[in-house]
């Protein structure tokens, strides 16, 4: 099954956002022993929705899927550091 490039990009960004959301929750709960509210634990989904709503038009439409993946990872790490540090 050969998927179009745009579909592969959408799936890749979605999988990374989901994995970062789960990893952030597990790292905060079991790694740091914290139980922050739900909304901050969902912060990796913010770049994903940015990707979805800006990929067709607008100033952010020039960013690649890898840029959005990087933004998702950075948001995840910053959220973790905010709660731990």
Order of alpha helices (4+ residues) and beta strands (2+ residues): alpha-alpha-alpha-alpha
